[in-house]
Amino acid sequence: MNLQDPSHSAGETTGASPAEKSYSPFWAIWIVFLTLTILQVPNLIADFKQPPQLQAARTQLKTALVQAQAISQTAEAVGRELLTLSKDSAEAAKIVADFNIKLNEPPPPAK
């Protein structure tokens, strides 16, 4: 005895209706992948432009380094001269005391 639902005809099977189609997630994932790839293109282009920018920054820093070394040597010379003058001059001794100027020991020789 074959009992069927009277609302279905003999050739229909009970399953998902046409409105309930299932879709593959392939296209959604593909669109997300393409979007992320497109968004990374400017970063990739910027990476290729970076070496000349690094070279320009090195050139600028080299100039600043030379100036900083000159200033450091001048400050060291002034400090040494103040320490020498502080033995005979009260003003130099006051400056040395106010700014706590001391002569550091030279670094040990490299082995």
N, CA, C and O atoms as a GROMACS GRO file, in nm:
protein
  444
    1MET      N    1   0.083  -0.116   0.000
    1MET     CA    2   0.000   0.000   0.000
    1MET      C    3   0.088   0.124   0.000
    1MET      O    4   0.177   0.138   0.085
    2ASN      N    5   0.065   0.212  -0.093
    2ASN     CA    6   0.148   0.329  -0.112
    2ASN      C    7   0.067   0.452  -0.076
    2ASN      O    8  -0.024   0.492  -0.148
    3LEU      N    9   0.101   0.511   0.036
    3LEU     CA   10   0.028   0.630   0.081
    3LEU      C   11   0.110   0.754   0.047
    3LEU      O   12   0.227   0.764   0.085
    4GLN      N   13   0.050   0.844  -0.023
    4GLN     CA   14   0.117   0.968  -0.059
    4GLN      C   15   0.037   1.086  -0.010
    4GLN      O   16  -0.084   1.078   0.012
    5ASP      N   17   0.106   1.194   0.007
    5ASP     CA   18   0.040   1.318   0.046
    5ASP      C   19  -0.045   1.364  -0.072
    5ASP      O   20   0.006   1.376  -0.183
    6PRO      N   21  -0.172   1.390  -0.050
    6PRO     CA   22  -0.258   1.428  -0.161
    6PRO      C   23  -0.217   1.561  -0.226
    6PRO      O   24  -0.258   1.587  -0.338
    7SER      N   25  -0.135   1.647  -0.159
    7SER     CA   26  -0.096   1.774  -0.218
    7SER      C   27   0.013   1.755  -0.325
    7SER      O   28   0.034   1.845  -0.406
    8HIS      N   29   0.081   1.642  -0.327
    8HIS     CA   30   0.186   1.613  -0.426
    8HIS      C   31   0.131   1.520  -0.531
    8HIS      O   32   0.051   1.431  -0.503
    9SER      N   33   0.177   1.542  -0.654
    9SER     CA   34   0.137   1.450  -0.760
    9SER      C   35   0.226   1.327  -0.753
    9SER      O   36   0.322   1.325  -0.676
   10ALA      N   37   0.200   1.229  -0.828
   10ALA     CA   38   0.271   1.102  -0.822
   10ALA      C   39   0.417   1.115  -0.863
   10ALA      O   40   0.499   1.036  -0.815
   11GLY      N   41   0.456   1.213  -0.951
   11GLY     CA   42   0.593   1.225  -0.999
   11GLY      C   43   0.682   1.310  -0.911
   11GLY      O   44   0.804   1.307  -0.929
   12GLU      N   45   0.629   1.385  -0.816
   12GLU     CA   46   0.709   1.475  -0.734
   12GLU      C   47   0.770   1.400  -0.616
   12GLU      O   48   0.711   1.306  -0.562
   13THR      N   49   0.888   1.445  -0.579
   13THR     CA   50   0.950   1.390  -0.458
   13THR      C   51   0.948   1.498  -0.351
   13THR      O   52   0.950   1.617  -0.380
   14THR      N   53   0.944   1.454  -0.231
   14THR     CA   54   0.946   1.552  -0.122
   14THR      C   55   1.090   1.596  -0.100
   14THR      O   56   1.176   1.512  -0.074
   15GLY      N   57   1.118   1.725  -0.111
   15GLY     CA   58   1.253   1.779  -0.094
   15GLY      C   59   1.245   1.929  -0.081
   15GLY      O   60   1.140   1.984  -0.047
   16ALA      N   61   1.357   1.995  -0.110
   16ALA     CA   62   1.362   2.140  -0.098
   16ALA      C   63   1.283   2.204  -0.210
   16ALA      O   64   1.287   2.160  -0.325
   17SER      N   65   1.211   2.307  -0.176
   17SER     CA   66   1.136   2.379  -0.276
   17SER      C   67   1.231   2.464  -0.358
   17SER      O   68   1.343   2.489  -0.312
   18PRO      N   69   1.192   2.512  -0.477
   18PRO     CA   70   1.283   2.592  -0.559
   18PRO      C   71   1.330   2.720  -0.490
   18PRO      O   72   1.439   2.768  -0.521
   19ALA      N   73   1.255   2.776  -0.399
   19ALA     CA   74   1.295   2.897  -0.329
   19ALA      C   75   1.406   2.869  -0.229
   19ALA      O   76   1.475   2.961  -0.185
   20GLU      N   77   1.425   2.745  -0.192
   20GLU     CA   78   1.526   2.708  -0.093
   20GLU      C   79   1.649   2.647  -0.159
   20GLU      O   80   1.701   2.547  -0.110
   21LYS      N   81   1.697   2.704  -0.269
   21LYS     CA   82   1.815   2.654  -0.338
   21LYS      C   83   1.936   2.672  -0.246
   21LYS      O   84   1.944   2.769  -0.172
   22SER      N   85   2.029   2.579  -0.252
   22SER     CA   86   2.153   2.595  -0.176
   22SER      C   87   2.262   2.638  -0.273
   22SER      O   88   2.274   2.585  -0.383
   23TYR      N   89   2.339   2.735  -0.231
   23TYR     CA   90   2.444   2.791  -0.315
   23TYR      C   91   2.579   2.750  -0.260
   23TYR      O   92   2.595   2.732  -0.139
   24SER      N   93   2.673   2.736  -0.347
   24SER     CA   94   2.810   2.705  -0.308
   24SER      C   95   2.876   2.833  -0.256
   24SER      O   96   2.851   2.941  -0.310
   25PRO      N   97   2.958   2.824  -0.152
   25PRO     CA   98   3.026   2.944  -0.100
   25PRO      C   99   3.146   2.986  -0.185
   25PRO      O  100   3.215   3.082  -0.151
   26PHE      N  101   3.171   2.917  -0.295
   26PHE     CA  102   3.287   2.946  -0.379
   26PHE      C  103   3.290   3.091  -0.425
   26PHE      O  104   3.393   3.157  -0.410
   27TRP      N  105   3.181   3.140  -0.480
   27TRP     CA  106   3.182   3.275  -0.536
   27TRP      C  107   3.196   3.381  -0.427
   27TRP      O  108   3.262   3.483  -0.449
   28ALA      N  109   3.137   3.360  -0.312
   28ALA     CA  110   3.151   3.457  -0.203
   28ALA      C  111   3.297   3.462  -0.156
   28ALA      O  112   3.352   3.570  -0.133
   29ILE      N  113   3.358   3.346  -0.142
   29ILE     CA  114   3.498   3.341  -0.099
   29ILE      C  115   3.588   3.401  -0.206
   29ILE      O  116   3.684   3.471  -0.175
   30TRP      N  117   3.558   3.374  -0.332
   30TRP     CA  118   3.635   3.427  -0.444
   30TRP      C  119   3.629   3.580  -0.446
   30TRP      O  120   3.730   3.645  -0.470
   31ILE      N  121   3.513   3.636  -0.423
   31ILE     CA  122   3.497   3.783  -0.421
   31ILE      C  123   3.575   3.843  -0.305
   31ILE      O  124   3.640   3.947  -0.321
   32VAL      N  125   3.570   3.781  -0.188
   32VAL     CA  126   3.646   3.830  -0.073
   32VAL      C  127   3.796   3.824  -0.104
   32VAL      O  128   3.868   3.919  -0.074
   33PHE      N  129   3.842   3.715  -0.163
   33PHE     CA  130   3.983   3.701  -0.199
   33PHE      C  131   4.026   3.809  -0.298
   33PHE      O  132   4.130   3.872  -0.281
   34LEU      N  133   3.946   3.831  -0.401
   34LEU     CA  134   3.980   3.934  -0.499
   34LEU      C  135   3.981   4.073  -0.436
   34LEU      O  136   4.068   4.155  -0.468
   35THR      N  137   3.886   4.100  -0.348
   35THR     CA  138   3.881   4.230  -0.282
   35THR      C  139   4.008   4.253  -0.198
   35THR      O  140   4.068   4.360  -0.203
   36LEU      N  141   4.047   4.152  -0.121
   36LEU     CA  142   4.167   4.165  -0.039
   36LEU      C  143   4.292   4.181  -0.125
   36LEU      O  144   4.383   4.256  -0.091
   37THR      N  145   4.295   4.110  -0.237
   37THR     CA  146   4.409   4.122  -0.328
   37THR      C  147   4.416   4.262  -0.386
   37THR      O  148   4.524   4.322  -0.391
   38ILE      N  149   4.304   4.315  -0.428
   38ILE     CA  150   4.301   4.450  -0.485
   38ILE      C  151   4.342   4.554  -0.381
   38ILE      O  152   4.409   4.651  -0.413
   39LEU      N  153   4.301   4.533  -0.256
   39LEU     CA  154   4.337   4.627  -0.151
   39LEU      C  155   4.486   4.623  -0.117
   39LEU      O  156   4.540   4.721  -0.066
   40GLN      N  157   4.554   4.512  -0.144
   40GLN     CA  158   4.696   4.500  -0.114
   40GLN      C  159   4.786   4.553  -0.224
   40GLN      O  160   4.906   4.570  -0.202
   41VAL      N  161   4.733   4.580  -0.341
   41VAL     CA  162   4.813   4.630  -0.453
   41VAL      C  163   4.885   4.761  -0.417
   41VAL      O  164   5.004   4.772  -0.446
   42PRO      N  165   4.820   4.860  -0.356
   42PRO     CA  166   4.894   4.983  -0.321
   42PRO      C  167   5.011   4.956  -0.225
   42PRO      O  168   5.116   5.020  -0.235
   43ASN      N  169   4.994   4.862  -0.133
   43ASN     CA  170   5.103   4.828  -0.042
   43ASN      C  171   5.220   4.766  -0.117
   43ASN      O  172   5.336   4.795  -0.087
   44LEU      N  173   5.191   4.682  -0.213
   44LEU     CA  174   5.294   4.619  -0.292
   44LEU      C  175   5.370   4.723  -0.374
   44LEU      O  176   5.492   4.718  -0.384
   45ILE      N  177   5.298   4.817  -0.432
   45ILE     CA  178   5.362   4.924  -0.509
   45ILE      C  179   5.450   5.009  -0.418
   45ILE      O  180   5.560   5.048  -0.456
   46ALA      N  181   5.401   5.038  -0.298
   46ALA     CA  182   5.479   5.118  -0.203
   46ALA      C  183   5.607   5.044  -0.162
   46ALA      O  184   5.710   5.108  -0.141
   47ASP      N  185   5.601   4.911  -0.152
   47ASP     CA  186   5.720   4.834  -0.118
   47ASP      C  187   5.827   4.846  -0.225
   47ASP      O  188   5.946   4.850  -0.194
   48PHE      N  189   5.787   4.852  -0.351
   48PHE     CA  190   5.884   4.866  -0.458
   48PHE      C  191   5.944   5.006  -0.463
   48PHE      O  192   6.055   5.024  -0.515
   49LYS      N  193   5.874   5.105  -0.412
   49LYS     CA  194   5.924   5.242  -0.410
   49LYS      C  195   6.014   5.269  -0.288
   49LYS      O  196   6.079   5.372  -0.282
   50GLN      N  197   6.016   5.178  -0.194
   50GLN     CA  198   6.084   5.201  -0.067
   50GLN      C  199   6.237   5.208  -0.077
   50GLN      O  200   6.294   5.295  -0.010
   51PRO      N  201   6.308   5.127  -0.152
   51PRO     CA  202   6.455   5.136  -0.153
   51PRO      C  203   6.510   5.274  -0.187
   51PRO      O  204   6.602   5.319  -0.120
   52PRO      N  205   6.457   5.345  -0.288
   52PRO     CA  206   6.510   5.481  -0.311
   52PRO      C  207   6.482   5.575  -0.192
   52PRO      O  208   6.563   5.662  -0.162
   53GLN      N  209   6.369   5.555  -0.126
   53GLN     CA  210   6.338   5.639  -0.010
   53GLN      C  211   6.436   5.610   0.104
   53GLN      O  212   6.478   5.702   0.175
   54LEU      N  213   6.472   5.483   0.122
   54LEU     CA  214   6.570   5.448   0.225
   54LEU      C  215   6.706   5.509   0.194
   54LEU      O  216   6.775   5.557   0.284
   55GLN      N  217   6.744   5.506   0.068
   55GLN     CA  218   6.872   5.565   0.029
   55GLN      C  219   6.872   5.716   0.055
   55GLN      O  220   6.972   5.770   0.102
   56ALA      N  221   6.762   5.784   0.026
   56ALA     CA  222   6.752   5.927   0.050
   56ALA      C  223   6.759   5.957   0.200
   56ALA      O  224   6.822   6.053   0.243
   57ALA      N  225   6.694   5.873   0.279
   57ALA     CA  226   6.698   5.893   0.425
   57ALA      C  227   6.839   5.871   0.479
   57ALA      O  228   6.883   5.944   0.568
   58ARG      N  229   6.910   5.771   0.426
   58ARG     CA  230   7.049   5.749   0.469
   58ARG      C  231   7.136   5.869   0.438
   58ARG      O  232   7.221   5.907   0.519
   59THR      N  233   7.116   5.929   0.322
   59THR     CA  234   7.194   6.047   0.283
   59THR      C  235   7.167   6.162   0.379
   59THR      O  236   7.260   6.230   0.423
   60GLN      N  237   7.040   6.184   0.412
   60GLN     CA  238   7.005   6.291   0.505
   60GLN      C  239   7.063   6.263   0.644
   60GLN      O  240   7.113   6.354   0.710
   61LEU      N  241   7.056   6.138   0.688
   61LEU     CA  242   7.108   6.104   0.821
   61LEU      C  243   7.260   6.113   0.827
   61LEU      O  244   7.316   6.145   0.932
   62LYS      N  245   7.325   6.085   0.716
   62LYS     CA  246   7.471   6.095   0.713
   62LYS      C  247   7.515   6.238   0.740
   62LYS      O  248   7.610   6.260   0.814
   63THR      N  249   7.446   6.334   0.680
   63THR     CA  250   7.477   6.476   0.703
   63THR      C  251   7.453   6.513   0.849
   63THR      O  252   7.535   6.581   0.911
   64ALA      N  253   7.342   6.467   0.903
   64ALA     CA  254   7.310   6.497   1.043
   64ALA      C  255   7.411   6.430   1.136
   64ALA      O  256   7.446   6.487   1.240
   65LEU      N  257   7.457   6.310   1.101
   65LEU     CA  258   7.555   6.240   1.185
   65LEU      C  259   7.686   6.317   1.190
   65LEU      O  260   7.747   6.328   1.296
   66VAL      N  261   7.730   6.369   1.078
   66VAL     CA  262   7.854   6.448   1.074
   66VAL      C  263   7.840   6.571   1.162
   66VAL      O  264   7.931   6.606   1.237
   67GLN      N  265   7.725   6.638   1.154
   67GLN     CA  266   7.702   6.756   1.236
   67GLN      C  267   7.698   6.719   1.384
   67GLN      O  268   7.754   6.790   1.468
   68ALA      N  269   7.632   6.607   1.417
   68ALA     CA  270   7.623   6.564   1.557
   68ALA      C  271   7.761   6.529   1.612
   68ALA      O  272   7.791   6.559   1.728
   69GLN      N  273   7.844   6.465   1.530
   69GLN     CA  274   7.980   6.432   1.576
   69GLN      C  275   8.061   6.559   1.601
   69GLN      O  276   8.138   6.566   1.697
   70ALA      N  277   8.045   6.658   1.515
   70ALA     CA  278   8.117   6.784   1.534
   70ALA      C  279   8.072   6.853   1.662
   70ALA      O  280   8.155   6.904   1.737
   71ILE      N  281   7.942   6.853   1.687
   71ILE     CA  282   7.889   6.915   1.810
   71ILE      C  283   7.939   6.840   1.933
   71ILE      O  284   7.976   6.902   2.033
   72SER      N  285   7.940   6.709   1.926
   72SER     CA  286   7.987   6.628   2.038
   72SER      C  287   8.134   6.654   2.068
   72SER      O  288   8.174   6.666   2.184
   73GLN      N  289   8.215   6.663   1.962
   73GLN     CA  290   8.358   6.691   1.983
   73GLN      C  291   8.379   6.830   2.041
   73GLN      O  292   8.466   6.850   2.125
   74THR      N  293   8.300   6.927   1.995
   74THR     CA  294   8.310   7.063   2.049
   74THR      C  295   8.271   7.067   2.196
   74THR      O  296   8.339   7.129   2.278
   75ALA      N  297   8.161   6.998   2.230
   75ALA     CA  298   8.117   6.996   2.370
   75ALA      C  299   8.222   6.927   2.458
   75ALA      O  300   8.248   6.970   2.571
   76GLU      N  301   8.281   6.820   2.406
   76GLU     CA  302   8.386   6.752   2.484
   76GLU      C  303   8.506   6.843   2.504
   76GLU      O  304   8.564   6.847   2.613
   77ALA      N  305   8.545   6.916   2.400
   77ALA     CA  306   8.660   7.007   2.412
   77ALA      C  307   8.631   7.118   2.512
   77ALA      O  308   8.718   7.154   2.592
   78VAL      N  309   8.509   7.173   2.507
   78VAL     CA  310   8.471   7.279   2.602
   78VAL      C  311   8.472   7.224   2.745
   78VAL      O  312   8.519   7.290   2.838
   79GLY      N  313   8.422   7.103   2.762
   79GLY     CA  314   8.422   7.042   2.896
   79GLY      C  315   8.562   7.020   2.948
   79GLY      O  316   8.591   7.048   3.065
   80ARG      N  317   8.650   6.969   2.862
   80ARG     CA  318   8.790   6.949   2.905
   80ARG      C  319   8.856   7.082   2.941
   80ARG      O  320   8.929   7.091   3.040
   81GLU      N  321   8.830   7.184   2.860
   81GLU     CA  322   8.889   7.315   2.888
   81GLU      C  323   8.834   7.372   3.018
   81GLU      O  324   8.908   7.433   3.096
   82LEU      N  325   8.704   7.354   3.042
   82LEU     CA  326   8.646   7.402   3.169
   82LEU      C  327   8.708   7.329   3.288
   82LEU      O  328   8.735   7.391   3.391
   83LEU      N  329   8.730   7.200   3.275
   83LEU     CA  330   8.793   7.126   3.384
   83LEU      C  331   8.936   7.176   3.409
   83LEU      O  332   8.980   7.186   3.524
   84THR      N  333   9.005   7.208   3.302
   84THR     CA  334   9.142   7.260   3.317
   84THR      C  335   9.139   7.399   3.381
   84THR      O  336   9.220   7.428   3.469
   85LEU      N  337   9.045   7.484   3.337
   85LEU     CA  338   9.036   7.619   3.391
   85LEU      C  339   8.981   7.623   3.533
   85LEU      O  340   9.007   7.718   3.607
   86SER      N  341   8.906   7.518   3.572
   86SER     CA  342   8.843   7.520   3.705
   86SER      C  343   8.946   7.516   3.818
   86SER      O  344   8.914   7.550   3.932
   87LYS      N  345   9.067   7.475   3.787
   87LYS     CA  346   9.172   7.473   3.889
   87LYS      C  347   9.215   7.615   3.925
   87LYS      O  348   9.254   7.641   4.039
   88ASP      N  349   9.209   7.708   3.828
   88ASP     CA  350   9.256   7.845   3.851
   88ASP      C  351   9.143   7.948   3.857
   88ASP      O  352   9.162   8.056   3.913
   89SER      N  353   9.026   7.916   3.799
   89SER     CA  354   8.920   8.014   3.788
   89SER      C  355   8.799   7.972   3.872
   89SER      O  356   8.752   7.858   3.865
   90ALA      N  357   8.750   8.067   3.951
   90ALA     CA  358   8.633   8.040   4.035
   90ALA      C  359   8.508   8.025   3.949
   90ALA      O  360   8.421   7.942   3.977
   91GLU      N  361   8.500   8.106   3.842
   91GLU     CA  362   8.383   8.096   3.752
   91GLU      C  363   8.378   7.960   3.685
   91GLU      O  364   8.271   7.898   3.679
   92ALA      N  365   8.489   7.912   3.636
   92ALA     CA  366   8.495   7.781   3.571
   92ALA      C  367   8.462   7.671   3.672
   92ALA      O  368   8.394   7.574   3.640
   93ALA      N  369   8.512   7.686   3.795
   93ALA     CA  370   8.483   7.588   3.900
   93ALA      C  371   8.334   7.585   3.932
   93ALA      O  372   8.278   7.478   3.957
   94LYS      N  373   8.269   7.703   3.931
   94LYS     CA  374   8.125   7.710   3.957
   94LYS      C  375   8.047   7.642   3.844
   94LYS      O  376   7.952   7.568   3.870
   95ILE      N  377   8.087   7.665   3.719
   95ILE     CA  378   8.020   7.602   3.606
   95ILE      C  379   8.036   7.450   3.613
   95ILE      O  380   7.941   7.376   3.589
   96VAL      N  381   8.156   7.405   3.645
   96VAL     CA  382   8.181   7.261   3.657
   96VAL      C  383   8.095   7.202   3.769
   96VAL      O  384   8.041   7.093   3.754
   97ALA      N  385   8.082   7.272   3.879
   97ALA     CA  386   8.001   7.223   3.990
   97ALA      C  387   7.852   7.227   3.957
   97ALA      O  388   7.779   7.133   3.988
   98ASP      N  389   7.806   7.336   3.893
   98ASP     CA  390   7.663   7.350   3.859
   98ASP      C  391   7.617   7.241   3.762
   98ASP      O  392   7.509   7.184   3.778
   99PHE      N  393   7.699   7.213   3.662
   99PHE     CA  394   7.659   7.117   3.560
   99PHE      C  395   7.717   6.977   3.582
   99PHE      O  396   7.702   6.888   3.498
  100ASN      N  397   7.785   6.960   3.696
  100ASN     CA  398   7.841   6.829   3.734
  100ASN      C  399   7.925   6.771   3.620
  100ASN      O  400   7.905   6.656   3.579
  101ILE      N  401   8.017   6.850   3.572
  101ILE     CA  402   8.103   6.808   3.461
  101ILE      C  403   8.217   6.723   3.517
  101ILE      O  404   8.288   6.764   3.609
  102LYS      N  405   8.232   6.604   3.458
  102LYS     CA  406   8.340   6.513   3.501
  102LYS      C  407   8.409   6.459   3.378
  102LYS      O  408   8.353   6.456   3.268
  103LEU      N  409   8.532   6.417   3.398
  103LEU     CA  410   8.606   6.357   3.289
  103LEU      C  411   8.592   6.206   3.300
  103LEU      O  412   8.631   6.147   3.401
  104ASN      N  413   8.537   6.143   3.199
  104ASN     CA  414   8.519   5.999   3.199
  104ASN      C  415   8.650   5.929   3.168
  104ASN      O  416   8.736   5.983   3.098
  105GLU      N  417   8.663   5.810   3.222
  105GLU     CA  418   8.782   5.730   3.192
  105GLU      C  419   8.774   5.684   3.047
  105GLU      O  420   8.666   5.655   2.997
  106PRO      N  421   8.887   5.678   2.980
  106PRO     CA  422   8.884   5.629   2.842
  106PRO      C  423   8.844   5.482   2.838
  106PRO      O  424   8.870   5.408   2.933
  107PRO      N  425   8.782   5.439   2.731
  107PRO     CA  426   8.738   5.300   2.722
  107PRO      C  427   8.860   5.207   2.718
  107PRO      O  428   8.965   5.245   2.666
  108PRO      N  429   8.846   5.086   2.770
  108PRO     CA  430   8.960   4.994   2.767
  108PRO      C  431   8.990   4.955   2.622
  108PRO      O  432   8.901   4.951   2.537
  109PRO      N  433   9.118   4.929   2.595
  109PRO     CA  434   9.155   4.894   2.458
  109PRO      C  435   9.090   4.761   2.417
  109PRO      O  436   9.073   4.670   2.499
  110ALA      N  437   9.055   4.751   2.290
  110ALA     CA  438   8.995   4.628   2.238
  110ALA      C  439   9.098   4.518   2.232
  110ALA      O  440   9.214   4.543   2.197
  111LYS      N  441   9.057   4.399   2.264
  111LYS     CA  442   9.151   4.286   2.263
  111LYS      C  443   9.154   4.221   2.128
  111LYS      O  444   9.228   4.124   2.108
   0.00000   0.00000   0.00000
